[in-house]
Amino acid sequence: MAKRSTTYGVWRELRVIRERTGWASADLSRESGVSAPYLSQLENGDRWPNPRVTKKLADALRVPVSVLERPDSEKVSVA
């Protein structure tokens, strides 16, 4: 799988937020219901989550969803 651009660094921010909570990846996985392997792919910038997963992570981390959303510059137009 080709690595997506992580210039915005939103998923690096996911790791920073998780670490600031004092949680290991397994803790966030358990709290959010997102599998540990998928979470690792997100933190490494290998995948972007769908909105449902983004909400689960934001809720678990107690941050606004907007903190974890893909920026407009990274969205692909479907028109």
MODELLER restraints for C-alpha pairs under 7 A, 6 or more apart:
rsr = mdl.restraints
at = mdl.atoms
rsr.add(forms.Gaussian(group=physical.xy_distance, feature=features.Distance(at['CA:3:A'], at['CA:45:A']), mean=6.86, stdev=0.5))
rsr.add(forms.Gaussian(group=physical.xy_distance, feature=features.Distance(at['CA:3:A'], at['CA:46:A']), mean=5.09, stdev=0.5))
rsr.add(forms.Gaussian(group=physical.xy_distance, feature=features.Distance(at['CA:4:A'], at['CA:45:A']), mean=6.45, stdev=0.5))
rsr.add(forms.Gaussian(group=physical.xy_distance, feature=features.Distance(at['CA:4:A'], at['CA:46:A']), mean=6.10, stdev=0.5))
rsr.add(forms.Gaussian(group=physical.xy_distance, feature=features.Distance(at['CA:6:A'], at['CA:45:A']), mean=6.03, stdev=0.5))
rsr.add(forms.Gaussian(group=physical.xy_distance, feature=features.Distance(at['CA:10:A'], at['CA:68:A']), mean=6.23, stdev=0.5))
rsr.add(forms.Gaussian(group=physical.xy_distance, feature=features.Distance(at['CA:11:A'], at['CA:42:A']), mean=6.14, stdev=0.5))
rsr.add(forms.Gaussian(group=physical.xy_distance, feature=features.Distance(at['CA:11:A'], at['CA:43:A']), mean=4.93, stdev=0.5))
rsr.add(forms.Gaussian(group=physical.xy_distance, feature=features.Distance(at['CA:11:A'], at['CA:44:A']), mean=6.96, stdev=0.5))
rsr.add(forms.Gaussian(group=physical.xy_distance, feature=features.Distance(at['CA:11:A'], at['CA:45:A']), mean=5.97, stdev=0.5))
rsr.add(forms.Gaussian(group=physical.xy_distance, feature=features.Distance(at['CA:12:A'], at['CA:43:A']), mean=5.87, stdev=0.5))
rsr.add(forms.Gaussian(group=physical.xy_distance, feature=features.Distance(at['CA:14:A'], at['CA:43:A']), mean=6.40, stdev=0.5))
rsr.add(forms.Gaussian(group=physical.xy_distance, feature=features.Distance(at['CA:15:A'], at['CA:43:A']), mean=5.92, stdev=0.5))
rsr.add(forms.Gaussian(group=physical.xy_distance, feature=features.Distance(at['CA:18:A'], at['CA:61:A']), mean=6.99, stdev=0.5))
rsr.add(forms.Gaussian(group=physical.xy_distance, feature=features.Distance(at['CA:25:A'], at['CA:36:A']), mean=6.56, stdev=0.5))
rsr.add(forms.Gaussian(group=physical.xy_distance, feature=features.Distance(at['CA:26:A'], at['CA:36:A']), mean=6.13, stdev=0.5))
rsr.add(forms.Gaussian(group=physical.xy_distance, feature=features.Distance(at['CA:29:A'], at['CA:35:A']), mean=5.54, stdev=0.5))
rsr.add(forms.Gaussian(group=physical.xy_distance, feature=features.Distance(at['CA:29:A'], at['CA:36:A']), mean=5.39, stdev=0.5))
rsr.add(forms.Gaussian(group=physical.xy_distance, feature=features.Distance(at['CA:29:A'], at['CA:39:A']), mean=7.00, stdev=0.5))
rsr.add(forms.Gaussian(group=physical.xy_distance, feature=features.Distance(at['CA:31:A'], at['CA:60:A']), mean=5.73, stdev=0.5))
rsr.add(forms.Gaussian(group=physical.xy_distance, feature=features.Distance(at['CA:32:A'], at['CA:56:A']), mean=5.28, stdev=0.5))
rsr.add(forms.Gaussian(group=physical.xy_distance, feature=features.Distance(at['CA:32:A'], at['CA:57:A']), mean=5.50, stdev=0.5))
rsr.add(forms.Gaussian(group=physical.xy_distance, feature=features.Distance(at['CA:32:A'], at['CA:60:A']), mean=5.24, stdev=0.5))
rsr.add(forms.Gaussian(group=physical.xy_distance, feature=features.Distance(at['CA:41:A'], at['CA:47:A']), mean=5.77, stdev=0.5))
rsr.add(forms.Gaussian(group=physical.xy_distance, feature=features.Distance(at['CA:42:A'], at['CA:48:A']), mean=6.23, stdev=0.5))
rsr.add(forms.Gaussian(group=physical.xy_distance, feature=features.Distance(at['CA:54:A'], at['CA:65:A']), mean=6.68, stdev=0.5))
rsr.add(forms.Gaussian(group=physical.xy_distance, feature=features.Distance(at['CA:54:A'], at['CA:68:A']), mean=6.39, stdev=0.5))
rsr.add(forms.Gaussian(group=physical.xy_distance, feature=features.Distance(at['CA:54:A'], at['CA:69:A']), mean=6.86, stdev=0.5))
rsr.add(forms.Gaussian(group=physical.xy_distance, feature=features.Distance(at['CA:55:A'], at['CA:65:A']), mean=5.87, stdev=0.5))
rsr.add(forms.Gaussian(group=physical.xy_distance, feature=features.Distance(at['CA:58:A'], at['CA:64:A']), mean=6.05, stdev=0.5))
rsr.add(forms.Gaussian(group=physical.xy_distance, feature=features.Distance(at['CA:58:A'], at['CA:65:A']), mean=5.26, stdev=0.5))
rsr.add(forms.Gaussian(group=physical.xy_distance, feature=features.Distance(at['CA:58:A'], at['CA:68:A']), mean=6.91, stdev=0.5))
